[in-house]
Amino acid sequence: MKEIKGIKSKNIFWMMVIGSMMMKVNAQVVITNTNFSLGTTGRIGAGLSPNGEGNMWKPLNLSGQGSLGGRMEQTDYIDLLPAIHFTPKKIGADSTNATFQVRLGMYAANGQFVGNVSSRSNNGLTFILPEAYVEATNILGSKWSAWAGSRFRRYDDIHISDYFYFDDHSSQGFGVKYKNTELTMLMPASADSTNVYPYNYQITVSGATNPAIRQRMVWIGEQSIHLQNKGTIKLLGEFHYVSKNSAEASKNFPSDKGWVVGIKYNNPFKTAKPGSFNQISARLGSGIANGGDNGNTYTWATYGAPDENGKYTKAYSFTAVEHFLINLSNKFSINGYAVFTKSKGGSESNNTDEYFNGNQLYNRKTDFVVGVRNFFYVTNWFHLIQEVHYATRKDGDNPEASMWKFSLAPTIVPLGNRDPWSRPHIRLVATVARYNDYARDHNYSPFLQINQKRWGSYIGVKTEWWLF
């Protein structure tokens, strides 16, 4: 091998070897799996409260109920769902379906977060990663499935209120399924470094107080029974355990436990237009598994104050849900729901008691919300949506806070389907809410916290979409 312009032949040899190795490395990282998908969900729009202070928009629903009571005025959010689908060597109806999925969520804790804003000017732009998991179903043609990671593992929901009831097991963990039997182990957690206690603590997002939790294990068993009428009965059982912990050198927290049992019946039935159903469920949680507040249904989000020993032995929560959709004709559909929840913490008090950090919390509450949404299919692409909701909330020994809410939403449906689930929507939303005296005088709504009025209002233009 000759020298080239002062470069020795042996150097040229090693350069060629290294180059060859780099080419092999590059060849190994070439992406050959092209089975990539991108899903998305979200709501974005603009609106104001005509009778609000400075026309500032605030949610109209009762405090402590989240989106229960309707979500036509909900704040903006966007979810992006990229996924990689691994193709098996043998492709067929019974071949393995393996997927890695991530969900990136974006929302603002205080107002607008798209357009002419940034995280600095918005003072609340938030990114979350609630999903990152791998799931394999129908493994090598068998009836076995498995998953691991963090995911939105949830099923039926009341879409009007974005309320995933009964079996919302969205958390980090793993699970296996054989035919109609599912076994899951979850470890809900929070990385917040301040005000963290062994059961739950409170954070505020978009004017709503939500529970977060750490250091818990949740074992879940679910059994689905398919009936001849194409209906399904689902049985649920859970066991929760939290080990003893010392968050402070001077304070020890004891171990504690809880359990959950529940049953749900999903019954599709025939109408002139297909897609009608009736769903009914009941769920009872005990001990530290008595969660379910502010529109969340996580059983691991413990409600109320502990007893004098720092435990939730006598705590409980009962929730019953009715949800239906009737597609009466090509002109009209009706979607309705009712939710009843009664909860009590570990303390003997029926009003308030001291929490781990010294704060006073309500230790008993009752929620009842009922609502209905009507769809008038004026044309294929123009639908008229109407909503009516009634909600009550009783905290401790307080009188009931109640609200009636009415919404009218002329809606453009670009895909032209006479279907309650056709998206995207572009809606002109007009909403009014009427509060009782106690709700008004005690600021039982984000709107009422800055406007002590009998009537709340909202008008705006909103869009809603999803694609999976």
C-alpha positions, -999 to +999 in steps of 0.1 A: +000+000+000+016+033-011+019+064+010-004+092+000+009+128+005+028+119+036+003+096+051+018+063+059+002+032+045-004+016+078-024+047+089-045+045+057-052+008+066-065+016+101-085+045+087-102+021+063-108-004+092-124+023+114-145+036+085-157+001+078-167-003+115-185+030+115-204+020+085-215-012+102-225+007+133-245+031+112-261+002+095-272-012+128-291+019+138-310+024+106-347+025+115-366-003+097-398-004+117-422+020+100-452+011+120-456+045+138-488+062+147-497+096+162-529+101+181-542+133+197-570+146+220-578+181+232-599+211+237-590+247+228-610+279+225-617+313+238-644+326+261-655+350+288-680+355+316-703+385+306-713+392+342-679+383+357-654+407+372-634+421+343-651+395+321-625+370+334-636+334+327-636+310+356-652+274+358-689+274+369-691+239+384-693+234+422-659+232+440-649+197+448-667+182+418-642+189+390-659+185+356-690+168+371-718+191+361-706+195+325-674+207+309-685+229+280-664+257+297-633+235+304-599+251+301-576+243+272-555+212+270-537+191+243-525+155+244-502+140+218-500+102+216-471+088+196-468+050+194-445+024+179-462-008+168-438-038+166-446-061+137-444-099+144-428-122+119-461-141+115-489-118+106-524-129+110-556-125+130-541-142+160-506-127+159-490-107+187-498-070+189-470-052+208-470-014+212-450+012+230-470+043+236-463+077+251-488+105+260-476+141+263-501+164+279-500+202+279-523+225+298-521+258+318-527+262+355-537+298+349-554+307+317-543+306+281-512+285+271-513+287+232-508+316+210-489+347+221-478+332+254-448+314+269-441+295+301-427+328+315-456+350+305-482+324+313-469+315+348-483+280+347-476+262+314-474+225+324-461+195+306-470+160+318-461+125+308-490+104+322-483+075+298-452+056+288-457+019+286-453-013+265-483-036+260-484-070+243-517-086+236-526-120+221-490-131+227-480-156+199-517-163+193-524-172+229-551-156+252-524-139+273-516-102+274-492-082+295-481-046+301-457-026+322-451+012+326-474+041+334-507+044+316-542+057+314-558+024+322-594+033+322-626+021+305-662+035+304-666+072+310-694+098+312-681+119+283-703+148+291-684+153+324-651+135+314-657+112+344-640+078+341-659+060+368-656+026+385-623+012+371-600+041+364-566+025+373-544+052+357-510+049+374-476+032+372-473-005+375-478-037+355-505-063+347-514-095+330-546-107+314-558-142+305-591-143+285-615-122+307-594-121+339-570-092+347-545-089+375-527-056+381-503-042+406-500-004+409-476+019+428-491+054+426-465+080+435-456+116+435-421+132+433-432+164+450-406+172+477-428+195+499-457+188+521-456+151+513-474+128+538-478+090+536-514+090+523-522+120+502-517+157+501-533+185+480-522+203+449-543+229+429-545+228+391-569+250+371-588+261+402-594+225+413-578+208+443-566+173+433-551+145+454-517+131+449-501+101+468-469+083+475-456+050+490-486+027+483-491-007+467-524-016+450-534-051+440-563-053+416-584-082+403-610-078+375-633-104+360-655-097+329-685-120+323-700-117+288-738-124+286-759-138+257-776-105+252-741-090+244-741-073+278-711-075+302-708-078+339-675-067+354-665-076+390-638-056+407-617-062+438-587-042+452-564-044+482-543-014+492-513-013+516-491+016+527-461+008+549-452+028+580-431+059+573-414+088+590-417+119+570-401+139+599-377+128+625-401+137+652-432+120+637-439+084+628-467+074+605-482+039+609-489+014+582-525+011+569-546-008+545-579-007+525-600-027+501-625-021+473-654-042+458-676-033+429-698-044+401-706-028+367-732-038+341-729-026+305-760-034+284-762-024+247-797-024+232-813-020+199-828+013+187-837+028+154-801+041+152-774+017+165-750+025+194-775+028+223-765+015+257-772+016+295-744+013+321-749+011+358-722+005+385-717+005+423-684+006+442-675+005+479-641+014+492-629+011+528-599+023+548-572+041+527-590+029+495-619+054+500-607+078+473-628+096+448-632+134+449-632+165+427-642+145+396-614+119+401-623+083+408-590+070+420-596+047+450-560+053+461-566+091+466-576+088+502-603+111+514-607+129+548-587+130+580-571+101+600-582+090+634-563+097+666-538+070+657-531+084+623-551+056+605-582+053+582-596+020+596-632+033+597-631+053+565-653+044+535-667+057+502-697+045+482-703+055+446-732+046+423-733+056+386-760+055+359-751+064+323-771+059+291-772+068+255-803+065+233-800+071+196-837+076+189-835+084+152-814+101+126-826+134+140-821+130+177-799+114+204-800+118+242-771+111+266-777+112+304-760+103+337-764+104+375-736+101+400-740+097+438-710+096+462-709+095+500-675+094+517-661+096+552-625+098+564-609+079+593-618+103+620-649+100+641-659+136+632-688+143+609-674+177+601-637+187+601-607+172+618-569+176+618-549+163+590-512+151+592-498+185+586-521+203+611-546+216+586-583+211+591-600+189+565-636+180+559-641+144+570-675+137+554-691+146+521-720+138+499-721+145+461-751+141+438-750+152+401-774+145+373-773+157+338-784+152+302-772+162+268-794+163+237-782+162+201-805+176+174-790+167+140-802+197+120-780+186+090-752+162+086-726+188+095-746+211+118-758+198+152-775+216+180-763+204+215-782+212+247-772+204+282-789+206+316-771+197+349-781+197+386-754+193+412-753+193+450-723+191+474-725+188+512-693+190+531-694+180+568-722+196+587-726+224+562-759+230+544-760+218+508-744+239+480-763+234+448-763+246+412-784+243+380-765+248+348-778+252+312-758+251+280-766+257+244-740+248+218-746+252+180-719+229+166-702+224+133-692+188+126-669+189+096-670+151+090-707+152+085-718+122+107-751+122+126-733+105+155-727+117+192-691+106+188-682+123+155-652+147+160-638+173+156-664+198+169-664+235+166-689+249+191-704+282+200-710+277+237-734+297+258-738+286+295-756+300+325-755+286+361-778+294+390-765+289+425-784+285+458-778+309+487-752+288+504-731+282+473-732+319+464-724+331+499-696+306+506-678+308+472-686+272+462-673+276+426-641+291+410-665+316+394-680+325+428-646+330+444-643+363+426-680+370+418-706+365+446-736+364+423-767+343+420-760+337+383-728+326+366-722+329+328-699+318+300-699+324+263-672+313+239-661+293+209-645+259+216-632+230+196-629+194+207-612+165+189-597+131+193-579+107+170-565+073+181 
